[in-house]
Amino acid sequence: MSRRKALIIGAGIGGLTAAAALRDAGWDVEVHERATELRAAGSGLSVMSNAIAALDSIGLDLGLEKRGQVLESYHVRTARGRLIREFPFPGIIRRLGVPCVLITRSELQQALLEATDGIPLHLGSTAEEFTTDPASGRVTVRFADGRRAHGDALIGADGFNSAIRRQLVGPGEESRDSGYVCWLALTPFSHPRFTTGSVIHYWGSGQRFGLVDMGGGLLYWWGTKNMPTERSHHWRGGKADVARAFAGWADEVRQAIAVTDESAILAVPSRDRPFLERWGRGPVTLLGDAAHPMLTSLGQGSGMAIEDAAVLARRLRDAPDVAAALRGYEDERRERTRGMVAASRSISEFEQSENLRRPVRDAYFRFLPERKLTATLEGALTFPRHPGPARPAPTR
């Protein structure tokens, strides 16, 4: 019996993880990426315990602890630095026995490229449409340059503006703005209040700021500020504007901005989409942001993509019916990702509270019972290795 082939559209975190996992599951794989070169944005992320457990479940060791910094503490403070709450991440991580790793996007991308070494990766390869053959069950993708690729499964891992999703759902699908701009940067940094392995969030009125230790004296920081969509999606300010936005905040916040080169500061819109119940049909499915884009408040966008890839590979390994395996993957992932999308938006709106809602927000987190907070966080950080019965997508 000849090996089956998977076509993966998108060489981001989810696409590359799926490529490595599917190859290990016995599939031939091709990855197609519309960008002409792979360049990770100058930012960082957290590969949380659930994502690392998902990688472990398919035997994929990326050596992330050597490439980043293990999370050791997590504090939420007021804009001026007064402690609101220390979150119990260290205790949860110890119980789970799986670390959370703080890492730059470029380091994670490099780890995934090494894990997918030998898998064909086609850059400048823009997918335009797919067709399926009901008789054979195979799928064909047509690219902008006229080339075609044929496979037994098509995985749309091409991000927020997924071409595969657009064909499945139709044009003109709604996106939802977060209501704020997000600034991101990486910079060398040290400060006596910023310790090894620390994550610190600062909350003001309609604004937040985060300091995240990437290890080796490298800081990832991010800031948010409420503003209308037309401004946040086309923000044209500079470092001085960011500094003014956080004037009067804690010394370490102001210093982080001050020591950052202006060219290192990125401004990005933050948005998601209404949750999509059906991710595919026939031999086609979606993965990661193409399936369930979410706001960044839980830091689980990459984690959900990695979990998707692990479940997808497990479902497709030795599957006699590819389409049925893909529907099984979607059913298994639906409730988990729906909850994450909803929670990310709810928390985002609450954390961006301003004016009279701000003290309510701070008091809620300050006095939230430890047991409830721990249970919520532990649920997010636990990869569901043995899920219960999944609710299938509604039929049409």
N, C-alpha and C positions, 0 to 999 in steps of 0.2 A: 504494500500500500504506500503510495507516494505521500510525502509530507505535505501538510496543508500550509497555506500561506496567509498571513495577516498583513493587511495594508494599514499602517498607522499614519494618520494625518496630524502633524504637529510634533515638534521635537522639544517640547517643554518638559517639566518635571513629570507630569502624568504620562505623556507619550513615551519618553525614554524609559521610565519605570516599566510600563507595559511591554515595551520591546524586549527588555531584558527578561522579564517574567515569562513572556510567551515563548521566547526562544528556549528557556529552561523547561517549558511545558511541552516541548517537542514540535513547535511550529517554526516554519521559516517566516522571516519578518522583513518587511521593507518600511522605512520611515521616510516620509515626505514632509519637508518644512518650507513654508513660503519665503522665509527670510533667506537672504543670500549669504549670510554668515551668522554663526551662533554667538551672540553676545548677551551675557546675563546683565540685567540692569544693576546699577550700583546700589544694591540694597541687600538687606538680610532677611532671614525668616527663622521660624522655629520649627524644627522637625520634632513634633511632640511624640510622647511615648507610644501613642496608638499607631502612628505612622511607622516607627521603628519596629514595633511588634508585627505590623503587617509585612514589612520587609523580611523579618525573621521567619514568618510563617511560610514564605516561599523560598527560604534559603538564600536570600540576597543580602550579603553583608557589604555595605558601602564604606565601612570604616569611618563613619561620620564623626565619632568621638575624637578621632585624631585630626580631623579637618576643621572642627569647630570647637565650641566651648559648651560643656555640660551645664545645664541650668542648675544653680545652687540656691537662689533666693528670688522672690517675686514680691515687690512692694507696690502699693498704690498710695500716692501722696497728694496733698493739695498743691496748687500752683506754686506756693511758697515753700513747699517741702515738708509740711507737717504730715505725719503718718496717718492715713485713713485705715489701712488694713494690710497686714501681711497675709498673702494667700498661701495655703498649705501645700504648695506643689512639692517641696522636698519630701514630706511624709508620704504623699500619694505615690511619688516616683519610687520610693523605697519599697512600699508594699507591692507595687506592680513589678518591680525588678527590672524595669526598662527605663533608660534615661530619656530626657528631653535634650536635644542638641540645638544650640544657637549657632547659625552658620550663614555665611554669605551665599547669595544665589550663585555666584561664580564657582565657589567650591563645591556646592551641591551639583551644579551642572557638570563639572569636571568629573566628579565621582560617577555620575550616571553615564557620561561618555565612555569612561573606562569600562564600566559594566556592560556596555553595548558594543564594545570593540568588535569589529567584524560584521556587524549588522549593516546592510546598505542604508546609508543616510543621504538622501537627495535634497540639496539646498536649492533655493530659488524654484521650488516645485510647488506651484500654487494650484490647489485642487479647485475645480470649478463645478463639477457635477459627478454624480455616480448613477449607474444603472445596474439593475440586478437581472439575472437570468433565472426565472422560476424553474426551468427544467433542470438546470445543473446546480442551482443554489449559490452560484458564484456571483461576484460583484466586480464591476469595472469602474475605475475612476478616470475621468478625463481632466487633464491639466491645462493651464492657460497657454502653454507652448504647443499644445496639440498632442503631446504624449499621452499614452494610456497605460494603466497598470491593472493587472487582474489578480484577484485573490479569492480566498474562501471566506474571509471576514474583513470588514472595514471598520476601523476604530477611529472615530472623530475625536481627536484630542487637541483640536486646534483653537482652543481658548474662547474668550468671551465673544469674539466675532466669528464663530465657527461657520465655515462654509457648509460643512456636513449637517450641522443643526439647522441652518437656514433652509436647506433643501427638505429636511424632514418636517420642519414646522411651518415653513412658508415665510415670505418676506414681510418686513414691517413689524417684527416681534418687538414688544415693549421692553425697554430697560428702565430700571429704577435708580435714580440718583440717591446718594447718601445724604446730601445736604451740606457737604463740606469738602474742602480741598485737603489733600494729604501731601505733605512734604517729606521726602526721604533723603538720607545721606549716609555715607560711610566715611569715617575719619579717624586718624590716630587720636587717642584721648586718654587722659588719666585724671582722676579727681579723688580726693580722700573719701568722699561719700559714695563713690561708685566702685564697688568691690567685685572681685572675680566671680564670674558666673551669675551676675545679677541682672534682673529685669526690673526696671522701675518705671511706673506710669505716673504721670502728674496730671491732675484734673483741674481745669479752670471752668469758666463760664463759656460754654459753647466752644471750648478748645481742649485739646489733650496734647501731651508730649510724652514720648517714650525713649528711654535709654536702654540699650541691649548690648551686653558684652559679647563680642564675637571671638574673643580670645586673642592673645598676642598683642595686646594694647590697641586693638581695633574696636571702634564703637560703631554700632548702627543706631541712628536716631530717626525718629519720625515725629511729625507734628500735624495736628489737624486744626481747622478753623471753619466754623459754620459760615456758609455764604451761598448765594443763589447759584443754580446750575450753570447759567451762562458765564458766571465768573470763574467757578471752580474748574470747568472744563476748558477754559481758555485763559488760565492764569498766566500773566506775563510779568510778574514782579521779580524781585531779586533777593539776595541775601539780606539786604537792609530791611526789606519789608517783612521777612520772616523774623528777624531780630526784633523789630518793632512789635510784632504780634505777641512776642513772649517777653517783652520788657517787664521787669518787676517780678519775674518768676524766679524759682530757686537758682542759686548761683551756678550749679552744675548744668542746668538747662541753658542758661545764657552763655556759659563758657563753651558748651558743645557746639552751639551755633557759631560762636566767635572764631573757633579754631578750624572751622570747615571751609575749604575752598568753595567759592561761589559755584564753580563749574561742577562740583560734586552734588549739588542740591537738585533733586528732581521734584517736580510738581505733577501729581497724577490725580485724575478724578477717581472717586470711589463709587462703585455702582454694582448692582446685581440685577437679576431678572426674577419675575414670578416663577415659582417652582414648576418645572416641566415634569408631568407625570409619565409620559411615554418618551423613551430615549432612543428608540430605534424601530426598525422593522426588517424582517428577513435577516440577511447576514450583516446588518449594519447596526452599530450602536455608538453611544457617546461616552466620554470619560472626562473627569475633572471639570474645569471651568466651562467646557463646551456643554456639559450636562447640567451642572448645578453651580453657576457662579454665585459667590457669596461675598459679603463685606468682610473686612479683615479683623473685626473686633475679637474673634476667638483665635485668630492665628491658625486656622485649620484649612485654608484653601489647599495648600500643598499636601497636608495630611489626608484630606479626603481623596485627592487624586491618587496618592500612593495606595490608600486602602482600595480604591476602585481597581487599580491595576492588579493588586494581589488577588482580589476576588475574581476578576475577569480571567486571569490565568488559571486559577483553580477550576473554574467552571469549564474552561475550554480544553483542559488537559484530558485527552482521550474521549472527548465528547462525541458520541455518534451522530448527533444532530446539532449543527452549529447554531442555527437560528434558535432552537430551544434552549441551548446553553446561554446564549446572549440574553434571552428573556429571563432566564433564571438569575443571571448576574444582575440585571436591572431590578428584578423583584427583591433580591437580597439587599441591594444598596439603597432602595428608595426611601425607606423610613429613616435610616441613619442620616442620609444627606438632606432630606427634607427638614429634619430637626435642626441640623447645623445651619442651614440657610436661614430658617426662621429665628433661631437663637442669635445668630450673628447680627441680623437686622435689629432685633429687639434690644440687644445689649448696646449696639451702636447708637441707637436713638436715645437710650437712657444715659449712656456715658457722655454724650454730647449735650446734655442738658445745660440750659443757661438761665440766668436771672433767678426767678423764684424757685425753679425746679432744681437748681444746683444743690442747695443744702439738703433737699430731700434725697437726692442721689447719694450724697456723701454719707448721710445718716443711715441710709438703707444698707450700704456696704459695710459701714463701721459696726452695725449691730446685727447683721445677718448671722443667725446661729451657725456655729462652726460645723455642726453635723450636716446642715443643709448645703452649705458652701462646698464642703468636702465631697458630698455625694454628687453634686452637679459637676464639679471638676473631674472627679474620678470617672464619671460616665463618659465624658468627652475624651479622656485620655486612655480609655480601654478599647482596644480593637476587638470587635465582636467576632471571635473566631468560630463560635458555634451558634449562629443566629437561630432564633425560633422561626416558625412559619412566617413567610413574607407575604404581604398583601400584594396581589398582582395588580398591574396597571389596569385602569378601566378600559373596557372594549369600546370600539367606535363602530 
